[in-house]
Amino acid sequence: MKQILASLSILLAIILFGCHDVPTVADKDSTIVLASNRSFLRTGGDTAQITVTGYSGNGEPIRDGTLVTFTTSLGSLPPSVELRDGRAIVTFVSGNQRGEANIKARSGIAVGELSIDIEYSTQAKITLKATPTSLPAAGGPVTIKAEVADNKGNPFTHIPVSFETTTGTFEKPQNPIYTDDYQGIAINVLRTKATADVTVSSLGQSATITIEVSENTPPTASFTYWPLSPKVGDQVNFDASASTDTDGKIVQYSWSFNDGYKDGGCKIHRSCSTSGEYEVSLQVKDNLGAVSAVVTKTFSVVENEAPVASFDFFPTNPTVNAEIRFDASSSTDSDGWIKKWEWDFGDGTNRDGEVVTHSYDHAGTFQIHLTVTDNDGQTDETAQTVTVGVNQAPIASYTYFKSTDGQPLKYDFDAGSSYDSDGYIVSYAWDFGDGSAPLTISTTTVTHIFPEKKTYKIRLVVTDNLGSKGEVLKDVVVE
């Protein structure tokens, strides 16, 4: 008899599970956990996804092939499922009864529980929102958002919603559009050029919202121009970017001048060949054909004033090979700006630039010519003479005194009394006469410690900016 029963059990397992391994149930210390993507459903076949997770006693996923069976007080579920990697997902379907569906999942003695509320579909309420609620005369897009919920505010998810309009077209022409799976919202976009009533229907309920389209308002013309005081031949720029249309866009710009010149475009430019008073008028048209009032301004075109050339140079009594700085920044142009400076130094050399330098390789008197050109091509010229002499050698001189810091053989030297009558000193070379290495520095003071008490012949050689040298030799008694 036992052999017959064992054979029947094997046969039953093969019938139920085919050729696969026979499913097992969870161990006694295992745990079953249920989770749903929705806590509220409507009657009549609404669905939710139930996630089943099994854990063994040590917290690890329950073994593959574990069989979990289901029961529910309302709606329907698959009778069982096998877990893989400790997890499985099944679909719960609502019936035609409202209430609380108590769902249980069991494997061995491990039980997981979950509840889902089910309400009648006929309790739906539709709330409509439009963004924006009104449009300019040109019309445009409006986002229509329909929220479908019960009288307690619980959303109806994934249900059909129909959109209808008295005018215009929807971006999603298909009907119905289904609400999302989270907030019970369906969205469509209406494009219309006239006032439209939009009606939304779902679950036997409907709601209507009106989208207002205003009448067209004419645009406003406005413009600026520069330069404000143009000269003959200057380019004058006109910019109508400040023109506006509150309920559409500007599509045409019409310019006219009192000398017969006409042009189109938001930004234009022209030049005037003669001086005098000029009138410019602007009218704009919007995308619905409305035109603005004409705006007129007057501007004056004057003859160009020539620039004035002027310059300074330093030093004013330079020597041969000395660098001279020529500065024309004092040149002016009363109605524009100077864009070019041309120098002739009188020795066959020429340079360009506002500030330049030059040196002469021989003595003499030279005439410097400066020519400046303004932004309108007008020029002016000026000249000055410069006398270049032979460089004078610098004069070397120094004083010395014993240092006061307590070191008996330490002395301070100061060459500040040295000078150069036609330039400046750039270096001071000291030879202290005690066998130490000569020292060349750019400052006037130096300190030296001598090896013993005696009289030393100390030489100072100074060099000026043009390379000429001067020297002085003194006997210094170190005590």
DOTIKOL-668617 format. One record per residue (C-alpha): residue number from 1; x, y, z. Coordinates in steps of 0.5 Angstrom, whole numbers. Layout:
# residues N
+-----+-------+-------+-------+
! seq !    px !    py !    pz !
+-----+-------+-------+-------+
! NUM !     X !     Y !     Z !
...
+-----+-------+-------+-------+
END
This chain:
# residues 479
+-----+-------+-------+-------+
! seq !    px !    py !    pz !
+-----+-------+-------+-------+
!   1 !     0 !     0 !     0 !
!   2 !     6 !     5 !     2 !
!   3 !     9 !     4 !    -5 !
!   4 !     2 !     5 !    -8 !
!   5 !     2 !    12 !    -5 !
!   6 !     9 !    14 !    -6 !
!   7 !     8 !    12 !   -14 !
!   8 !     1 !    16 !   -13 !
!   9 !     5 !    22 !   -10 !
!  10 !    10 !    22 !   -15 !
!  11 !     5 !    22 !   -21 !
!  12 !     1 !    28 !   -18 !
!  13 !     8 !    32 !   -18 !
!  14 !     9 !    30 !   -25 !
!  15 !     2 !    32 !   -27 !
!  16 !     3 !    39 !   -23 !
!  17 !    10 !    41 !   -25 !
!  18 !    12 !    37 !   -31 !
!  19 !    19 !    35 !   -31 !
!  20 !    21 !    41 !   -27 !
!  21 !    24 !    40 !   -20 !
!  22 !    18 !    39 !   -15 !
!  23 !    17 !    46 !   -11 !
!  24 !    19 !    46 !    -4 !
!  25 !    16 !    50 !     2 !
!  26 !    19 !    55 !     6 !
!  27 !    23 !    53 !    12 !
!  28 !    19 !    54 !    19 !
!  29 !    24 !    60 !    21 !
!  30 !    23 !    64 !    14 !
!  31 !    19 !    70 !    13 !
!  32 !    14 !    72 !     7 !
!  33 !    13 !    80 !     5 !
!  34 !     8 !    83 !     1 !
!  35 !     8 !    90 !    -3 !
!  36 !     4 !    93 !    -8 !
!  37 !     5 !    99 !   -13 !
!  38 !    -2 !   101 !   -11 !
!  39 !    -6 !   101 !    -5 !
!  40 !   -13 !   103 !    -8 !
!  41 !   -17 !   100 !   -14 !
!  42 !   -23 !   101 !   -17 !
!  43 !   -28 !    96 !   -19 !
!  44 !   -29 !    92 !   -25 !
!  45 !   -22 !    89 !   -27 !
!  46 !   -17 !    95 !   -24 !
!  47 !   -10 !    92 !   -23 !
!  48 !    -4 !    92 !   -18 !
!  49 !     2 !    89 !   -18 !
!  50 !     4 !    85 !   -12 !
!  51 !    11 !    84 !   -10 !
!  52 !    13 !    77 !    -6 !
!  53 !    19 !    77 !    -2 !
!  54 !    22 !    71 !     2 !
!  55 !    27 !    71 !     7 !
!  56 !    31 !    65 !    10 !
!  57 !    32 !    65 !    18 !
!  58 !    39 !    68 !    17 !
!  59 !    36 !    74 !    12 !
!  60 !    39 !    71 !     6 !
!  61 !    34 !    71 !     0 !
!  62 !    29 !    64 !     0 !
!  63 !    32 !    59 !    -4 !
!  64 !    29 !    58 !   -11 !
!  65 !    23 !    54 !   -13 !
!  66 !    20 !    56 !    -6 !
!  67 !    12 !    55 !    -7 !
!  68 !     8 !    61 !    -5 !
!  69 !     0 !    60 !    -5 !
!  70 !    -5 !    66 !    -5 !
!  71 !   -12 !    67 !    -2 !
!  72 !   -16 !    74 !    -2 !
!  73 !   -22 !    76 !     1 !
!  74 !   -24 !    80 !    -6 !
!  75 !   -22 !    80 !   -13 !
!  76 !   -17 !    75 !   -16 !
!  77 !   -10 !    73 !   -16 !
!  78 !    -6 !    67 !   -19 !
!  79 !    -7 !    61 !   -14 !
!  80 !     1 !    60 !   -13 !
!  81 !     8 !    62 !   -15 !
!  82 !    15 !    60 !   -15 !
!  83 !    20 !    64 !   -12 !
!  84 !    27 !    66 !   -16 !
!  85 !    32 !    69 !   -12 !
!  86 !    27 !    70 !    -7 !
!  87 !    22 !    74 !   -11 !
!  88 !    16 !    74 !   -15 !
!  89 !    11 !    79 !   -18 !
!  90 !     4 !    77 !   -19 !
!  91 !    -2 !    81 !   -21 !
!  92 !    -8 !    82 !   -17 !
!  93 !   -15 !    84 !   -21 !
!  94 !   -21 !    87 !   -17 !
!  95 !   -28 !    85 !   -18 !
!  96 !   -35 !    88 !   -18 !
!  97 !   -35 !    89 !   -10 !
!  98 !   -32 !    94 !    -6 !
!  99 !   -29 !    94 !     0 !
! 100 !   -22 !    92 !     3 !
! 101 !   -19 !    86 !     0 !
! 102 !   -15 !    82 !     5 !
! 103 !    -9 !    78 !     1 !
! 104 !    -5 !    73 !     4 !
! 105 !     1 !    69 !     2 !
! 106 !     3 !    63 !     5 !
! 107 !     9 !    58 !     4 !
! 108 !    10 !    53 !    10 !
! 109 !     8 !    56 !    16 !
! 110 !    11 !    63 !    14 !
! 111 !     5 !    68 !    12 !
! 112 !     5 !    75 !     9 !
! 113 !    -1 !    80 !     9 !
! 114 !    -3 !    86 !     5 !
! 115 !   -10 !    90 !     4 !
! 116 !   -12 !    94 !    -2 !
! 117 !   -18 !    98 !    -2 !
! 118 !   -23 !    98 !    -7 !
! 119 !   -28 !   103 !    -9 !
! 120 !   -34 !   103 !   -14 !
! 121 !   -32 !   107 !   -21 !
! 122 !   -39 !   111 !   -21 !
! 123 !   -36 !   115 !   -15 !
! 124 !   -31 !   119 !   -20 !
! 125 !   -30 !   126 !   -20 !
! 126 !   -26 !   130 !   -25 !
! 127 !   -22 !   136 !   -24 !
! 128 !   -20 !   140 !   -30 !
! 129 !   -14 !   145 !   -30 !
! 130 !   -12 !   149 !   -36 !
! 131 !    -5 !   152 !   -37 !
! 132 !    -5 !   158 !   -39 !
! 133 !   -13 !   159 !   -38 !
! 134 !   -13 !   165 !   -43 !
! 135 !    -9 !   166 !   -50 !
! 136 !    -7 !   172 !   -54 !
! 137 !   -10 !   173 !   -60 !
! 138 !    -6 !   169 !   -64 !
! 139 !    -8 !   163 !   -60 !
! 140 !    -3 !   158 !   -58 !
! 141 !    -2 !   151 !   -54 !
! 142 !    -6 !   150 !   -47 !
! 143 !    -4 !   144 !   -43 !
! 144 !   -11 !   141 !   -40 !
! 145 !   -10 !   136 !   -34 !
! 146 !   -15 !   132 !   -32 !
! 147 !   -15 !   129 !   -25 !
! 148 !   -20 !   123 !   -24 !
! 149 !   -21 !   121 !   -16 !
! 150 !   -27 !   119 !   -12 !
! 151 !   -30 !   123 !    -7 !
! 152 !   -25 !   122 !    -2 !
! 153 !   -19 !   124 !    -6 !
! 154 !   -17 !   117 !    -8 !
! 155 !   -14 !   117 !   -15 !
! 156 !   -17 !   113 !   -21 !
! 157 !   -11 !   110 !   -24 !
! 158 !   -10 !   107 !   -31 !
! 159 !   -17 !   109 !   -33 !
! 160 !   -20 !   111 !   -40 !
! 161 !   -21 !   119 !   -41 !
! 162 !   -24 !   122 !   -47 !
! 163 !   -22 !   129 !   -49 !
! 164 !   -27 !   134 !   -53 !
! 165 !   -27 !   141 !   -56 !
! 166 !   -31 !   146 !   -59 !
! 167 !   -25 !   148 !   -64 !
! 168 !   -18 !   147 !   -64 !
! 169 !   -14 !   141 !   -64 !
! 170 !   -11 !   136 !   -59 !
! 171 !    -4 !   134 !   -60 !
! 172 !    -6 !   127 !   -58 !
! 173 !   -12 !   126 !   -62 !
! 174 !   -13 !   119 !   -60 !
! 175 !   -19 !   117 !   -55 !
! 176 !   -19 !   115 !   -50 !
! 177 !   -12 !   117 !   -46 !
! 178 !   -11 !   113 !   -40 !
! 179 !    -9 !   116 !   -33 !
! 180 !    -3 !   115 !   -30 !
! 181 !    -1 !   109 !   -25 !
! 182 !     0 !   114 !   -19 !
! 183 !    -4 !   120 !   -19 !
! 184 !   -10 !   119 !   -23 !
! 185 !    -8 !   124 !   -28 !
! 186 !    -9 !   125 !   -36 !
! 187 !    -6 !   130 !   -40 !
! 188 !    -7 !   133 !   -47 !
! 189 !    -5 !   139 !   -50 !
! 190 !   -10 !   144 !   -54 !
! 191 !    -8 !   148 !   -60 !
! 192 !   -13 !   154 !   -62 !
! 193 !   -14 !   161 !   -65 !
! 194 !   -21 !   162 !   -62 !
! 195 !   -24 !   161 !   -55 !
! 196 !   -26 !   154 !   -54 !
! 197 !   -30 !   149 !   -49 !
! 198 !   -26 !   143 !   -47 !
! 199 !   -30 !   137 !   -44 !
! 200 !   -27 !   131 !   -41 !
! 201 !   -31 !   125 !   -39 !
! 202 !   -29 !   119 !   -35 !
! 203 !   -33 !   113 !   -31 !
! 204 !   -40 !   116 !   -33 !
! 205 !   -38 !   123 !   -31 !
! 206 !   -36 !   130 !   -34 !
! 207 !   -33 !   137 !   -33 !
! 208 !   -32 !   143 !   -38 !
! 209 !   -27 !   148 !   -38 !
! 210 !   -27 !   155 !   -43 !
! 211 !   -20 !   157 !   -46 !
! 212 !   -21 !   165 !   -47 !
! 213 !   -17 !   167 !   -54 !
! 214 !   -17 !   175 !   -53 !
! 215 !   -18 !   180 !   -59 !
! 216 !   -11 !   182 !   -63 !
! 217 !    -8 !   188 !   -60 !
! 218 !    -4 !   193 !   -65 !
! 219 !     4 !   193 !   -64 !
! 220 !     8 !   199 !   -62 !
! 221 !    14 !   202 !   -66 !
! 222 !    20 !   204 !   -62 !
! 223 !    27 !   205 !   -65 !
! 224 !    34 !   208 !   -63 !
! 225 !    40 !   211 !   -67 !
! 226 !    47 !   212 !   -66 !
! 227 !    51 !   216 !   -67 !
! 228 !    47 !   222 !   -64 !
! 229 !    51 !   227 !   -68 !
! 230 !    53 !   224 !   -75 !
! 231 !    58 !   227 !   -80 !
! 232 !    57 !   227 !   -87 !
! 233 !    59 !   220 !   -90 !
! 234 !    59 !   217 !   -83 !
! 235 !    55 !   210 !   -82 !
! 236 !    48 !   211 !   -78 !
! 237 !    45 !   205 !   -75 !
! 238 !    38 !   204 !   -73 !
! 239 !    35 !   199 !   -69 !
! 240 !    28 !   197 !   -68 !
! 241 !    29 !   192 !   -62 !
! 242 !    25 !   196 !   -57 !
! 243 !    18 !   195 !   -61 !
! 244 !    13 !   191 !   -58 !
! 245 !     7 !   186 !   -59 !
! 246 !     4 !   184 !   -53 !
! 247 !     0 !   179 !   -56 !
! 248 !     4 !   176 !   -62 !
! 249 !    10 !   178 !   -65 !
! 250 !    13 !   183 !   -70 !
! 251 !    14 !   181 !   -77 !
! 252 !    15 !   187 !   -81 !
! 253 !    19 !   193 !   -80 !
! 254 !    18 !   199 !   -85 !
! 255 !    23 !   205 !   -85 !
! 256 !    22 !   211 !   -89 !
! 257 !    27 !   218 !   -90 !
! 258 !    25 !   225 !   -92 !
! 259 !    30 !   224 !   -97 !
! 260 !    26 !   218 !  -101 !
! 261 !    31 !   213 !   -98 !
! 262 !    27 !   207 !   -95 !
! 263 !    29 !   200 !   -92 !
! 264 !    26 !   194 !   -88 !
! 265 !    29 !   190 !   -82 !
! 266 !    29 !   190 !   -75 !
! 267 !    36 !   193 !   -76 !
! 268 !    39 !   198 !   -81 !
! 269 !    44 !   203 !   -83 !
! 270 !    46 !   208 !   -88 !
! 271 !    50 !   214 !   -89 !
! 272 !    48 !   221 !   -91 !
! 273 !    53 !   225 !   -97 !
! 274 !    50 !   232 !   -95 !
! 275 !    49 !   235 !   -88 !
! 276 !    43 !   238 !   -86 !
! 277 !    36 !   235 !   -82 !
! 278 !    34 !   228 !   -83 !
! 279 !    27 !   225 !   -81 !
! 280 !    26 !   218 !   -80 !
! 281 !    20 !   214 !   -79 !
! 282 !    18 !   207 !   -77 !
! 283 !    12 !   203 !   -78 !
! 284 !    11 !   195 !   -76 !
! 285 !     6 !   190 !   -77 !
! 286 !     5 !   184 !   -73 !
! 287 !     3 !   177 !   -75 !
! 288 !    -4 !   178 !   -75 !
! 289 !    -4 !   184 !   -80 !
! 290 !    -5 !   189 !   -75 !
! 291 !     0 !   195 !   -76 !
! 292 !     3 !   200 !   -71 !
! 293 !     2 !   208 !   -71 !
! 294 !     8 !   211 !   -75 !
! 295 !    14 !   214 !   -70 !
! 296 !    18 !   219 !   -73 !
! 297 !    25 !   222 !   -70 !
! 298 !    30 !   228 !   -73 !
! 299 !    37 !   227 !   -73 !
! 300 !    42 !   232 !   -76 !
! 301 !    48 !   231 !   -80 !
! 302 !    54 !   236 !   -80 !
! 303 !    61 !   237 !   -83 !
! 304 !    67 !   233 !   -80 !
! 305 !    72 !   237 !   -76 !
! 306 !    79 !   236 !   -77 !
! 307 !    84 !   233 !   -71 !
! 308 !    89 !   237 !   -68 !
! 309 !    96 !   235 !   -68 !
! 310 !   100 !   236 !   -61 !
! 311 !   106 !   232 !   -58 !
! 312 !   111 !   232 !   -52 !
! 313 !   118 !   229 !   -52 !
! 314 !   123 !   227 !   -46 !
! 315 !   128 !   229 !   -44 !
! 316 !   128 !   235 !   -48 !
! 317 !   136 !   236 !   -48 !
! 318 !   137 !   229 !   -50 !
! 319 !   144 !   226 !   -52 !
! 320 !   147 !   221 !   -57 !
! 321 !   144 !   214 !   -56 !
! 322 !   139 !   217 !   -51 !
! 323 !   132 !   214 !   -51 !
! 324 !   127 !   219 !   -52 !
! 325 !   120 !   218 !   -51 !
! 326 !   115 !   222 !   -56 !
! 327 !   108 !   222 !   -53 !
! 328 !   102 !   225 !   -58 !
! 329 !    96 !   223 !   -53 !
! 330 !    95 !   231 !   -53 !
! 331 !    92 !   231 !   -60 !
! 332 !    85 !   231 !   -60 !
! 333 !    79 !   231 !   -65 !
! 334 !    73 !   235 !   -63 !
! 335 !    68 !   230 !   -67 !
! 336 !    71 !   223 !   -67 !
! 337 !    77 !   220 !   -65 !
! 338 !    84 !   220 !   -68 !
! 339 !    86 !   213 !   -71 !
! 340 !    93 !   214 !   -73 !
! 341 !    99 !   217 !   -71 !
! 342 !   105 !   218 !   -76 !
! 343 !   112 !   220 !   -74 !
! 344 !   118 !   223 !   -78 !
! 345 !   124 !   224 !   -74 !
! 346 !   128 !   228 !   -79 !
! 347 !   134 !   223 !   -79 !
! 348 !   131 !   219 !   -84 !
! 349 !   127 !   214 !   -79 !
! 350 !   119 !   214 !   -79 !
! 351 !   114 !   210 !   -74 !
! 352 !   107 !   210 !   -72 !
! 353 !   104 !   210 !   -66 !
! 354 !   101 !   215 !   -60 !
! 355 !   107 !   214 !   -56 !
! 356 !   114 !   212 !   -59 !
! 357 !   121 !   212 !   -57 !
! 358 !   127 !   214 !   -61 !
! 359 !   134 !   215 !   -61 !
! 360 !   140 !   219 !   -65 !
! 361 !   146 !   216 !   -66 !
! 362 !   150 !   223 !   -67 !
! 363 !   149 !   230 !   -65 !
! 364 !   145 !   235 !   -68 !
! 365 !   139 !   239 !   -69 !
! 366 !   133 !   235 !   -72 !
! 367 !   126 !   237 !   -74 !
! 368 !   120 !   232 !   -71 !
! 369 !   114 !   232 !   -75 !
! 370 !   107 !   229 !   -73 !
! 371 !   101 !   227 !   -77 !
! 372 !    95 !   225 !   -74 !
! 373 !    89 !   222 !   -78 !
! 374 !    82 !   222 !   -75 !
! 375 !    76 !   217 !   -76 !
! 376 !    73 !   220 !   -82 !
! 377 !    80 !   221 !   -86 !
! 378 !    82 !   228 !   -84 !
! 379 !    89 !   230 !   -82 !
! 380 !    93 !   235 !   -78 !
! 381 !   101 !   236 !   -78 !
! 382 !   105 !   239 !   -73 !
! 383 !   113 !   240 !   -72 !
! 384 !   118 !   241 !   -66 !
! 385 !   126 !   241 !   -66 !
! 386 !   130 !   237 !   -62 !
! 387 !   138 !   238 !   -60 !
! 388 !   142 !   232 !   -59 !
! 389 !   148 !   233 !   -55 !
! 390 !   154 !   229 !   -53 !
! 391 !   154 !   225 !   -47 !
! 392 !   157 !   228 !   -41 !
! 393 !   160 !   223 !   -36 !
! 394 !   158 !   222 !   -29 !
! 395 !   161 !   224 !   -23 !
! 396 !   163 !   219 !   -18 !
! 397 !   163 !   221 !   -10 !
! 398 !   162 !   217 !    -4 !
! 399 !   162 !   218 !     4 !
! 400 !   164 !   213 !     9 !
! 401 !   163 !   212 !    17 !
! 402 !   164 !   206 !    22 !
! 403 !   158 !   202 !    23 !
! 404 !   155 !   203 !    30 !
! 405 !   153 !   195 !    31 !
! 406 !   159 !   194 !    35 !
! 407 !   163 !   190 !    29 !
! 408 !   170 !   194 !    30 !
! 409 !   172 !   193 !    22 !
! 410 !   165 !   194 !    19 !
! 411 !   164 !   200 !    15 !
! 412 !   158 !   203 !    11 !
! 413 !   159 !   207 !     4 !
! 414 !   154 !   212 !     1 !
! 415 !   155 !   214 !    -6 !
! 416 !   149 !   218 !    -6 !
! 417 !   153 !   224 !    -8 !
! 418 !   155 !   221 !   -15 !
! 419 !   151 !   225 !   -21 !
! 420 !   150 !   225 !   -28 !
! 421 !   148 !   232 !   -31 !
! 422 !   145 !   229 !   -37 !
! 423 !   142 !   223 !   -35 !
! 424 !   142 !   218 !   -29 !
! 425 !   147 !   213 !   -26 !
! 426 !   145 !   206 !   -27 !
! 427 !   151 !   202 !   -23 !
! 428 !   156 !   203 !   -18 !
! 429 !   162 !   198 !   -18 !
! 430 !   166 !   198 !   -11 !
! 431 !   173 !   195 !   -10 !
! 432 !   175 !   195 !    -3 !
! 433 !   182 !   194 !    -4 !
! 434 !   183 !   189 !     1 !
! 435 !   183 !   183 !    -4 !
! 436 !   176 !   182 !    -4 !
! 437 !   172 !   181 !   -10 !
! 438 !   169 !   187 !   -14 !
! 439 !   162 !   189 !   -12 !
! 440 !   157 !   192 !   -17 !
! 441 !   150 !   194 !   -15 !
! 442 !   145 !   199 !   -17 !
! 443 !   143 !   202 !   -10 !
! 444 !   148 !   207 !    -7 !
! 445 !   149 !   204 !    -1 !
! 446 !   153 !   198 !     1 !
! 447 !   157 !   195 !     8 !
! 448 !   163 !   192 !     8 !
! 449 !   167 !   188 !    13 !
! 450 !   175 !   189 !    13 !
! 451 !   180 !   184 !    15 !
! 452 !   184 !   188 !    19 !
! 453 !   186 !   195 !    21 !
! 454 !   190 !   199 !    16 !
! 455 !   189 !   204 !    11 !
! 456 !   186 !   202 !     4 !
! 457 !   185 !   205 !    -3 !
! 458 !   178 !   204 !    -4 !
! 459 !   175 !   206 !   -12 !
! 460 !   168 !   207 !   -14 !
! 461 !   166 !   207 !   -21 !
! 462 !   159 !   209 !   -23 !
! 463 !   156 !   208 !   -30 !
! 464 !   150 !   212 !   -33 !
! 465 !   145 !   210 !   -38 !
! 466 !   149 !   211 !   -44 !
! 467 !   155 !   207 !   -42 !
! 468 !   159 !   213 !   -40 !
! 469 !   163 !   212 !   -33 !
! 470 !   166 !   216 !   -28 !
! 471 !   171 !   214 !   -22 !
! 472 !   174 !   216 !   -15 !
! 473 !   179 !   213 !   -11 !
! 474 !   180 !   215 !    -4 !
! 475 !   184 !   212 !     2 !
! 476 !   180 !   210 !     8 !
! 477 !   183 !   209 !    15 !
! 478 !   180 !   203 !    18 !
! 479 !   181 !   203 !    26 !
+-----+-------+-------+-------+
END
